[in-house]
Amino acid sequence: MNVTAVIPTINEEGTIGSVIDGLLKAVEGIEIIVVDTNSTDRTREIARARGATVINETRKGYGIAYKTGLNLAKGDIIVCMDGDNTYPTDIVKPLLDILQMDEINFISCDRMTLRTQHNYTSLHYIGNSVLNFAMRILFKINLNDSQSGMWIFYKEFYNKMKNLSNGMSFSEDIKIDAVRLGKLIEVPIKYGIRISKPKLKTWNDGFMNLFHLFVKRIQD
């Protein structure tokens, strides 16, 4: 089946080339869409030079960037990951095999199980654990890493999802809908060490994601 990778970026010139190279090596013929949100460095130039389709999304929002890329994706299967080289590209092919052989709709990569103090701080671990607990209480969904940003799923399955967030909580929403609509599994991965400037605002985004879970529960 055809595979498309969707990667949201902002100022990832130091890593985007490695991410694209890794994906091209892992999956022959993969389509790569980079959705860039107003980078001021050479991110777009480097991505184009590697053969990626680059979309300039001027609107802010993690979810908006993903929706833009996913709407343009031609692949039957979608690979989503960040452009900062923290998620491993060499595991993509095995995950694609698992998705197809085991009749799974959605794979979410779990950073928590194999975490270390070097690649995932205690503060982030505690915050993620709180959000995992809230999701379990509010939606009866038990995940090790509700905030993971690497997923593999069928495009047709994604098209069934409705009302996904435009912001950082897009990551929560897509997993909640995946559990509701089909079969989701988590696969532990070794999360890399970030070398670029973090885009996540730990306290603000954490509280907003927690608040969003309560709002989503009420709206449901």
Order of alpha helices (4+ residues) and beta strands (2+ residues): beta-alpha-beta-alpha-beta-alpha-beta-alpha-beta-alpha-beta-alpha-alpha-beta-alpha
